[in-house]
Amino acid sequence: MTTDAPATVKCLVWDLDDTLWSGTLLEGDDPRPAETTLHTLRALDERGVLHAVASRGDHATATAHLARLGLAELFTAVEIGWGAKSASVGRVAEALGIGVDSLAFVDNDPVERAEVAAAHPRVRCYEPEAVPDFLSLPEFRPRHLTEESRRRREMYRAELGRKRAEETYEGAPGEFLASLRLELTVREATEADFARAHELTVRTHQLNTTGRTYDLAELRQLSRSPHHRVTVAALTDVHGSYGTVGLVVTEEEDDRTVLRLLLLSCRVMSRGIGPALIGHVVRQALAEGRRPQAEFVPTDVNRAMLVNLRFAGFRPLGEATRPVPGDPLLLEFPPDAPPPAVPGHVRLLTPAGGPDA
Protein backbone atom coordinates (compact mmCIF):
# COMPACT_ATOMS: atom_id res chain seq x y z
CA MET A 1 0.00 0.00 0.00
CA THR A 2 1.42 3.39 -0.95
CA THR A 3 1.77 6.27 1.49
CA ASP A 4 0.98 9.11 -0.92
CA ALA A 5 -2.56 7.96 -1.79
CA PRO A 6 -5.45 10.41 -1.37
CA ALA A 7 -6.99 10.69 2.07
CA THR A 8 -10.43 9.29 1.26
CA VAL A 9 -11.41 6.24 -0.77
CA LYS A 10 -14.26 6.99 -3.18
CA CYS A 11 -14.71 3.43 -4.43
CA LEU A 12 -13.75 0.03 -3.03
CA VAL A 13 -13.15 -2.56 -5.76
CA TRP A 14 -13.75 -6.19 -4.80
CA ASP A 15 -12.53 -9.50 -6.10
CA LEU A 16 -15.27 -12.13 -5.66
CA ASP A 17 -14.08 -15.71 -5.05
CA ASP A 18 -12.50 -16.15 -1.61
CA THR A 19 -12.68 -12.38 -1.10
CA LEU A 20 -16.22 -11.02 -1.15
CA TRP A 21 -17.43 -14.53 -0.42
CA SER A 22 -15.85 -17.79 0.70
CA GLY A 23 -15.64 -20.36 -2.09
CA THR A 24 -15.30 -20.55 -5.86
CA LEU A 25 -18.44 -20.03 -7.88
CA LEU A 26 -17.36 -21.90 -11.03
CA GLU A 27 -16.35 -24.95 -8.98
CA GLY A 28 -19.96 -25.52 -8.01
CA ASP A 29 -19.88 -23.80 -4.65
CA ASP A 30 -22.74 -21.68 -3.34
CA PRO A 31 -20.49 -19.05 -1.74
CA ARG A 32 -21.78 -16.54 0.77
CA PRO A 33 -20.18 -13.42 2.26
CA ALA A 34 -19.37 -13.42 5.97
CA GLU A 35 -21.59 -11.29 8.18
CA THR A 36 -18.68 -8.95 8.90
CA THR A 37 -18.24 -8.45 5.15
CA LEU A 38 -21.92 -7.68 4.66
CA HIS A 39 -21.81 -5.21 7.53
CA THR A 40 -18.77 -3.48 6.01
CA LEU A 41 -20.39 -3.33 2.57
CA ARG A 42 -23.53 -1.66 3.85
CA ALA A 43 -21.81 0.66 6.32
CA LEU A 44 -19.41 1.98 3.68
CA ASP A 45 -22.33 2.45 1.30
CA GLU A 46 -24.03 4.59 3.97
CA ARG A 47 -20.87 6.70 4.15
CA GLY A 48 -20.97 7.32 0.41
CA VAL A 49 -18.13 4.96 -0.49
CA LEU A 50 -19.00 3.22 -3.76
CA HIS A 51 -18.48 -0.50 -4.39
CA ALA A 52 -17.33 -2.12 -7.62
CA VAL A 53 -16.17 -5.54 -8.81
CA ALA A 54 -12.95 -6.49 -10.62
CA SER A 55 -12.85 -10.28 -10.71
CA ARG A 56 -11.97 -13.27 -12.86
CA GLY A 57 -14.81 -15.54 -13.94
CA ASP A 58 -17.90 -15.75 -16.07
CA HIS A 59 -19.76 -12.44 -16.06
CA ALA A 60 -23.29 -13.84 -16.36
CA THR A 61 -22.74 -16.48 -13.68
CA ALA A 62 -21.20 -14.02 -11.20
CA THR A 63 -23.78 -11.28 -11.68
CA ALA A 64 -26.61 -13.79 -11.34
CA HIS A 65 -25.14 -14.95 -8.04
CA LEU A 66 -24.81 -11.36 -6.80
CA ALA A 67 -28.49 -10.88 -7.65
CA ARG A 68 -29.50 -14.07 -5.81
CA LEU A 69 -27.66 -12.80 -2.74
CA GLY A 70 -29.48 -9.45 -2.97
CA LEU A 71 -26.18 -7.61 -3.43
CA ALA A 72 -26.25 -6.58 -7.08
CA GLU A 73 -27.62 -3.10 -6.37
CA LEU A 74 -24.70 -2.33 -4.05
CA PHE A 75 -22.16 -2.47 -6.89
CA THR A 76 -22.01 0.55 -9.17
CA ALA A 77 -19.54 -0.90 -11.69
CA VAL A 78 -18.89 -4.57 -12.45
CA GLU A 79 -15.87 -5.83 -14.40
CA ILE A 80 -15.78 -9.64 -14.61
CA GLY A 81 -13.76 -11.55 -17.19
CA TRP A 82 -10.38 -13.18 -17.77
CA GLY A 83 -8.10 -10.21 -18.41
CA ALA A 84 -5.66 -8.47 -16.09
CA LYS A 85 -7.15 -7.15 -12.86
CA SER A 86 -5.32 -3.86 -13.36
CA ALA A 87 -7.20 -3.32 -16.62
CA SER A 88 -10.50 -4.03 -14.87
CA VAL A 89 -9.63 -1.56 -12.10
CA GLY A 90 -8.80 1.07 -14.72
CA ARG A 91 -12.15 0.54 -16.44
CA VAL A 92 -13.96 0.94 -13.11
CA ALA A 93 -12.35 4.36 -12.63
CA GLU A 94 -13.22 5.34 -16.19
CA ALA A 95 -16.84 4.21 -15.86
CA LEU A 96 -17.32 6.16 -12.64
CA GLY A 97 -15.44 9.22 -13.84
CA ILE A 98 -13.07 9.31 -10.86
CA GLY A 99 -9.31 9.09 -10.55
CA VAL A 100 -7.66 5.71 -10.18
CA ASP A 101 -5.99 7.13 -7.08
CA SER A 102 -9.45 7.34 -5.48
CA LEU A 103 -9.82 3.54 -5.57
CA ALA A 104 -8.98 0.79 -3.11
CA PHE A 105 -8.74 -2.87 -4.11
CA VAL A 106 -9.27 -6.00 -2.03
CA ASP A 107 -8.20 -9.45 -3.29
CA ASN A 108 -7.19 -12.70 -1.61
CA ASP A 109 -4.39 -13.37 -4.13
CA PRO A 110 -1.11 -11.54 -3.38
CA VAL A 111 -0.07 -11.90 -7.02
CA GLU A 112 -3.22 -10.09 -8.16
CA ARG A 113 -2.69 -7.35 -5.57
CA ALA A 114 0.89 -6.93 -6.75
CA GLU A 115 -0.20 -6.74 -10.40
CA VAL A 116 -2.72 -4.00 -9.63
CA ALA A 117 -0.24 -2.11 -7.44
CA ALA A 118 2.42 -2.24 -10.17
CA ALA A 119 0.04 -0.84 -12.79
CA HIS A 120 -1.66 1.65 -10.45
CA PRO A 121 0.77 2.59 -7.66
CA ARG A 122 -1.71 4.90 -5.93
CA VAL A 123 -4.46 2.30 -5.61
CA ARG A 124 -4.48 1.01 -2.05
CA CYS A 125 -4.52 -2.79 -1.99
CA TYR A 126 -5.77 -4.94 0.88
CA GLU A 127 -6.15 -8.61 1.71
CA PRO A 128 -9.61 -9.87 2.77
CA GLU A 129 -8.50 -10.24 6.39
CA ALA A 130 -8.42 -6.42 6.58
CA VAL A 131 -12.09 -6.01 5.61
CA PRO A 132 -13.45 -5.99 9.21
CA ASP A 133 -11.08 -3.10 9.98
CA PHE A 134 -12.10 -0.88 7.06
CA LEU A 135 -14.72 1.00 9.05
CA SER A 136 -12.10 2.22 11.51
CA LEU A 137 -9.48 3.23 8.92
CA PRO A 138 -9.21 6.98 8.19
CA GLU A 139 -9.20 6.49 4.42
CA PHE A 140 -12.71 5.03 4.64
CA ARG A 141 -14.08 7.85 6.80
CA PRO A 142 -15.25 10.83 4.70
CA ARG A 143 -14.83 14.16 6.44
CA HIS A 144 -18.54 14.98 6.25
CA LEU A 145 -21.48 12.57 6.22
CA THR A 146 -24.48 14.12 4.51
CA GLU A 147 -27.76 12.94 3.05
CA GLU A 148 -26.14 13.38 -0.34
CA SER A 149 -23.25 11.08 0.52
CA ARG A 150 -25.72 8.42 1.65
CA ARG A 151 -27.34 8.60 -1.79
CA ARG A 152 -24.08 8.64 -3.75
CA ARG A 153 -24.52 5.12 -5.14
CA GLU A 154 -28.00 5.98 -6.38
CA MET A 155 -26.71 9.12 -8.09
CA TYR A 156 -23.79 7.32 -9.76
CA ARG A 157 -26.07 4.58 -11.05
CA ALA A 158 -28.37 7.26 -12.45
CA GLU A 159 -25.38 8.91 -14.15
CA LEU A 160 -24.39 5.64 -15.78
CA GLY A 161 -27.94 5.36 -17.11
CA ARG A 162 -27.68 8.88 -18.56
CA LYS A 163 -24.42 8.06 -20.30
CA ARG A 164 -25.91 4.96 -21.88
CA ALA A 165 -28.97 6.92 -22.99
CA GLU A 166 -26.85 9.70 -24.49
CA GLU A 167 -24.57 7.27 -26.32
CA THR A 168 -27.52 5.57 -27.99
CA TYR A 169 -29.64 8.68 -28.66
CA GLU A 170 -29.98 9.32 -32.39
CA GLY A 171 -31.48 12.81 -32.34
CA ALA A 172 -29.91 16.26 -32.03
CA PRO A 173 -28.18 17.24 -28.74
CA GLY A 174 -30.92 19.77 -27.95
CA GLU A 175 -33.56 17.07 -28.36
CA PHE A 176 -31.66 14.82 -25.97
CA LEU A 177 -31.59 17.57 -23.34
CA ALA A 178 -35.33 18.06 -23.73
CA SER A 179 -35.87 14.31 -23.34
CA LEU A 180 -34.21 14.39 -19.91
CA ARG A 181 -36.99 16.59 -18.48
CA LEU A 182 -34.56 18.46 -16.24
CA GLU A 183 -35.90 20.04 -13.04
CA LEU A 184 -33.76 22.57 -11.17
CA THR A 185 -34.88 23.28 -7.61
CA VAL A 186 -33.47 26.52 -6.19
CA ARG A 187 -33.88 27.40 -2.50
CA GLU A 188 -32.13 29.09 0.39
CA ALA A 189 -29.58 26.88 2.12
CA THR A 190 -30.25 25.32 5.52
CA GLU A 191 -27.95 23.71 8.07
CA ALA A 192 -28.29 20.38 6.26
CA ASP A 193 -26.83 21.95 3.10
CA PHE A 194 -23.69 23.55 4.52
CA ALA A 195 -21.39 20.52 4.35
CA ARG A 196 -22.20 19.95 0.68
CA ALA A 197 -21.96 23.70 -0.03
CA HIS A 198 -18.49 23.81 1.53
CA GLU A 199 -17.48 20.74 -0.47
CA LEU A 200 -18.56 22.45 -3.68
CA THR A 201 -16.49 25.56 -2.96
CA VAL A 202 -13.27 23.61 -2.40
CA ARG A 203 -13.74 21.12 -5.23
CA THR A 204 -15.30 23.18 -8.03
CA HIS A 205 -12.86 25.33 -10.02
CA GLN A 206 -13.91 25.24 -13.65
CA LEU A 207 -17.53 26.39 -13.24
CA ASN A 208 -16.84 28.95 -10.51
CA THR A 209 -17.20 32.71 -10.95
CA THR A 210 -14.81 33.91 -8.21
CA GLY A 211 -13.08 30.88 -6.65
CA ARG A 212 -14.05 31.91 -3.12
CA THR A 213 -14.24 29.15 -0.51
CA TYR A 214 -16.38 29.12 2.62
CA ASP A 215 -16.10 26.87 5.64
CA LEU A 216 -19.13 25.73 7.63
CA ALA A 217 -18.95 28.61 10.11
CA GLU A 218 -18.75 31.20 7.31
CA LEU A 219 -21.72 29.68 5.51
CA ARG A 220 -23.78 29.75 8.71
CA GLN A 221 -22.82 33.38 9.30
CA LEU A 222 -23.68 34.40 5.74
CA SER A 223 -27.01 32.59 5.82
CA ARG A 224 -27.97 34.48 9.01
CA SER A 225 -26.83 37.86 7.70
CA PRO A 226 -29.64 40.22 6.68
CA HIS A 227 -27.47 41.44 3.81
CA HIS A 228 -26.53 38.07 2.30
CA ARG A 229 -28.33 35.13 0.76
CA VAL A 230 -26.91 31.60 0.40
CA THR A 231 -28.78 29.57 -2.21
CA VAL A 232 -28.37 25.96 -3.29
CA ALA A 233 -29.58 24.29 -6.47
CA ALA A 234 -30.48 20.61 -6.88
CA LEU A 235 -31.06 18.90 -10.22
CA THR A 236 -33.11 15.86 -11.23
CA ASP A 237 -34.10 14.26 -14.52
CA VAL A 238 -35.88 11.14 -15.76
CA HIS A 239 -32.94 8.99 -14.62
CA GLY A 240 -32.86 10.28 -11.04
CA SER A 241 -31.13 12.90 -8.94
CA TYR A 242 -27.83 14.68 -9.59
CA GLY A 243 -27.89 15.93 -6.01
CA THR A 244 -26.95 19.47 -5.02
CA VAL A 245 -25.07 20.85 -8.02
CA GLY A 246 -25.02 24.61 -7.52
CA LEU A 247 -24.26 27.28 -4.94
CA VAL A 248 -24.99 31.01 -5.05
CA VAL A 249 -23.87 33.66 -2.57
CA THR A 250 -25.26 37.18 -3.05
CA GLU A 251 -24.90 40.39 -1.06
CA GLU A 252 -27.28 43.33 -0.93
CA GLU A 253 -25.57 46.73 -1.04
CA ASP A 254 -27.71 49.86 -1.26
CA ASP A 255 -29.83 49.36 -4.39
CA ARG A 256 -27.69 46.47 -5.74
CA THR A 257 -27.69 42.70 -5.43
CA VAL A 258 -24.10 41.59 -6.03
CA LEU A 259 -23.36 38.02 -7.03
CA ARG A 260 -20.27 37.17 -4.95
CA LEU A 261 -20.09 33.50 -5.94
CA LEU A 262 -21.87 31.23 -8.37
CA LEU A 263 -20.62 27.75 -9.02
CA LEU A 264 -21.87 24.58 -10.63
CA SER A 265 -20.68 21.01 -10.35
CA CYS A 266 -18.75 19.94 -13.45
CA ARG A 267 -21.13 16.95 -13.66
CA VAL A 268 -23.79 19.26 -15.11
CA MET A 269 -21.56 21.22 -17.49
CA SER A 270 -23.36 19.90 -20.55
CA ARG A 271 -26.88 20.39 -19.17
CA GLY A 272 -27.23 24.14 -19.77
CA ILE A 273 -27.95 24.84 -16.09
CA GLY A 274 -25.79 27.97 -15.81
CA PRO A 275 -28.21 30.28 -17.67
CA ALA A 276 -31.15 28.95 -15.63
CA LEU A 277 -29.46 29.64 -12.30
CA ILE A 278 -28.04 33.03 -13.33
CA GLY A 279 -31.44 34.02 -14.69
CA HIS A 280 -33.04 33.16 -11.36
CA VAL A 281 -30.59 35.45 -9.53
CA VAL A 282 -31.39 38.29 -11.95
CA ARG A 283 -35.16 37.90 -11.71
CA GLN A 284 -34.98 37.70 -7.91
CA ALA A 285 -32.96 40.92 -7.70
CA LEU A 286 -35.27 42.74 -10.11
CA ALA A 287 -38.34 41.56 -8.22
CA GLU A 288 -36.86 43.14 -5.08
CA GLY A 289 -36.15 46.40 -6.89
CA ARG A 290 -32.38 45.97 -7.00
CA ARG A 291 -29.79 46.21 -9.76
CA PRO A 292 -28.21 42.79 -10.47
CA GLN A 293 -24.42 42.86 -10.48
CA ALA A 294 -21.86 40.05 -10.51
CA GLU A 295 -18.20 39.72 -9.64
CA PHE A 296 -15.97 37.57 -11.79
CA VAL A 297 -12.41 36.61 -10.93
CA PRO A 298 -10.72 35.02 -13.96
CA THR A 299 -8.52 31.95 -13.63
CA ASP A 300 -6.91 29.62 -16.11
CA VAL A 301 -9.99 27.35 -16.18
CA ASN A 302 -13.18 29.29 -15.42
CA ARG A 303 -13.77 31.30 -18.60
CA ALA A 304 -16.94 29.28 -19.21
CA MET A 305 -18.58 31.09 -16.29
CA LEU A 306 -17.81 34.50 -17.81
CA VAL A 307 -19.42 33.26 -21.03
CA ASN A 308 -22.48 32.18 -19.01
CA LEU A 309 -22.74 35.61 -17.37
CA ARG A 310 -22.40 37.43 -20.69
CA PHE A 311 -25.00 35.24 -22.40
CA ALA A 312 -27.36 35.93 -19.49
CA GLY A 313 -27.06 39.65 -20.27
CA PHE A 314 -24.36 40.87 -17.85
CA ARG A 315 -21.99 43.52 -19.21
CA PRO A 316 -18.68 44.72 -17.70
CA LEU A 317 -18.81 48.05 -15.85
CA GLY A 318 -16.14 50.54 -16.83
CA GLU A 319 -13.43 49.90 -19.36
CA ALA A 320 -11.97 46.62 -18.00
CA THR A 321 -13.45 44.31 -20.62
CA ARG A 322 -10.46 41.94 -20.61
CA PRO A 323 -9.78 41.05 -16.96
CA VAL A 324 -6.31 40.13 -15.78
CA PRO A 325 -6.09 36.73 -14.03
CA GLY A 326 -6.59 37.29 -10.31
CA ASP A 327 -8.21 40.73 -10.66
CA PRO A 328 -11.98 40.97 -10.13
CA LEU A 329 -14.25 42.21 -12.87
CA LEU A 330 -17.61 43.78 -11.97
CA LEU A 331 -20.49 43.19 -14.35
CA GLU A 332 -24.04 44.53 -14.33
CA PHE A 333 -27.30 43.44 -15.88
CA PRO A 334 -28.56 46.36 -18.05
CA PRO A 335 -31.40 48.22 -16.27
CA ASP A 336 -33.42 48.54 -19.48
CA ALA A 337 -33.09 44.86 -20.48
CA PRO A 338 -35.98 42.40 -20.01
CA PRO A 339 -35.42 39.63 -17.43
CA PRO A 340 -33.85 36.52 -18.97
CA ALA A 341 -36.24 33.69 -19.71
CA VAL A 342 -35.87 30.22 -18.23
CA PRO A 343 -34.19 27.91 -20.80
CA GLY A 344 -36.81 25.82 -22.53
CA HIS A 345 -35.26 22.45 -21.62
CA VAL A 346 -35.26 23.20 -17.86
CA ARG A 347 -38.16 23.41 -15.44
CA LEU A 348 -37.18 25.78 -12.62
CA LEU A 349 -38.75 25.19 -9.20
CA THR A 350 -38.56 27.76 -6.39
CA PRO A 351 -40.33 28.23 -3.06
CA ALA A 352 -43.94 29.38 -3.36
CA GLY A 353 -44.17 33.09 -3.93
CA GLY A 354 -40.73 33.50 -5.53
CA PRO A 355 -40.34 35.23 -8.91
CA ASP A 356 -39.95 31.90 -10.69
CA ALA A 357 -42.81 30.13 -8.88
Secondary structure, 3 states (H helix, E strand, C coil): CCCCCCCCCCEEEECCECCCEECCHHHCCCCECCHHHHHHHHHHHHCCCEEEEEEECCHHHHHHHHHHCCCHHHEEEEEEECCCHHHHHHHHHHHHCCCHHHEEEECCCHHHHHHHHHHCCCCEEECHHHHHHHHHCHHHCCCCCCHHHHCHHHHHHHHHHHHHHHHHCCCCHHHHHHHHCEEEEEEECCHHHHHHHHHHHHHCCCCECCCCCCCHHHHHHHHHCCCEEEEEEEEEECCEEEEEEEEEEEEEECCEEEEEEEEECHHHHHHCHHHHHHHHHHHHHHHCCCEEEEEECCCCCCHHHHHHHHHCCCEECCCCCCCCCCCCEEEECCCCCCCCCCCCCEEEECCCCCCCC
